[in-house]
Amino acid sequence: MLELDDMELFQLQFCMQQTKSQMMMGGEIRRHASITRKIEEEMERRKNATGAYTMEGVLRQLEKQIDDLTS
C-alpha cells in the first residue's frame, strides 16, 4: 500500500491530469481512469476525515513542513 502525504497526493493528481491526453490504448485509458478515480476517492476521504484540501488544511500542512525544515 502506498503511503502518500497530502501534498504528494495533490502532485499525483496533477500528474494524472497532465498525462490524460497521452493515453492511446484502451487498456491505458482504463487504467489511467481507474488510478485517477482512486486518487480522487482518497482525496475526498481525507477531506471528510481531516479537513485536508481546504485552504486551512493546506496552510496547516505547509506550516508543519516549514517547521520541520527549520528545526
C-alpha positions in Angstrom: 0.0 0.0 0.0 1.3 3.4 -0.9 1.5 6.0 1.9 1.3 9.5 0.5 1.0 12.7 2.3 -1.5 15.2 1.2 1.0 17.3 -0.9 2.2 14.1 -2.7 -1.4 13.2 -3.4 -2.0 16.7 -4.9 1.1 16.2 -7.0 -0.1 12.8 -8.2 -3.5 14.2 -9.1 -1.8 17.0 -11.1 0.4 14.5 -12.9 -2.6 12.4 -13.8 -4.4 15.4 -15.2 -1.3 16.3 -17.3 -0.9 12.8 -18.8 -4.6 12.0 -19.5 -4.3 13.2 -23.1 -1.3 10.9 -23.8 -3.2 7.7 -23.2 -3.8 5.9 -26.5 -4.7 2.3 -26.0 -7.9 1.1 -24.4 -6.1 -0.6 -21.5 -4.0 2.5 -20.8 -7.1 4.7 -20.8 -9.0 2.4 -18.4 -6.0 2.1 -16.0 -5.5 5.8 -16.1 -9.2 6.4 -15.3 -9.1 3.8 -12.5 -6.0 5.4 -10.9 -7.5 8.9 -11.2 -10.7 7.7 -9.6 -8.8 6.1 -6.7 -6.8 9.3 -6.2 -10.0 11.4 -6.1 -11.7 9.0 -3.7 -8.7 9.1 -1.3 -8.6 12.9 -1.5 -12.4 13.1 -0.8 -12.0 10.6 2.1 -9.2 12.7 3.7 -11.1 15.9 3.1 -14.1 14.5 5.0 -11.9 12.9 7.8 -9.4 15.7 8.4 -10.3 18.8 6.6 -7.5 18.3 4.2 -7.7 20.1 0.8 -9.3 23.1 2.3 -7.3 26.3 2.4 -6.9 25.9 6.2 -5.8 22.3 5.9 -3.2 23.1 3.2 -1.9 26.1 5.2 -1.6 23.9 8.3 0.4 21.3 6.3 2.7 24.0 4.8 3.3 25.4 8.2 4.2 22.0 9.6 6.6 21.4 6.6 8.3 24.8 7.2 8.6 24.0 11.0 10.1 20.6 10.1 12.6 22.2 7.8 13.7 24.9 10.2 14.1 22.8 13.3 
